């Protein structure tokens, strides 16, 4: 079933080679090894719930309510992609994307080119005292079934873009029957 979901672009949150076949791969350029390398280098930052304990680089994002403000924590991921980049300083741009269009493959950054911006962006500054994790506030006036956070960092002409590993829904504040 997982392979069917992958073929439809629905199970892109995991590397494609897991388990016994991966351990029996045929050297450094086998499909599984290349997949693992791609998976390891695809993220420079992530976003998740503020209730996530300190330390992790992944977490979940719960459903939000349209018209209400909500907070997410943005975490910088270290260059080896093994933990929080606690010494990272700089300003990143964070925006919400409508990630319901899955007609294109995920890019190396975990985003699809078909995802459109929802609302305005926020500039978030990491200071040394933040230890690689900062909080930002969002608001979306409309309901959206599938949303992700996109984090962009530019330094010396090089831009690194990452999308959150988890998605969320923004539900209406109420329903009239």
Beta strands, then each sheet from edge to edge (+ up, - down):
strand 1: 45-48
strand 2: 64-65
strand 3: 69-76
strand 4: 90-98
strand 5: 116-126
strand 6: 133-139
strand 7: 144-155
strand 8: 158-163
strand 9: 168-171
sheet 1: 1+ 3- 6+
sheet 2: 2+ 9+ 7- 4+ 5-
sheet 3: 2+ 9+ 7- 8+
end
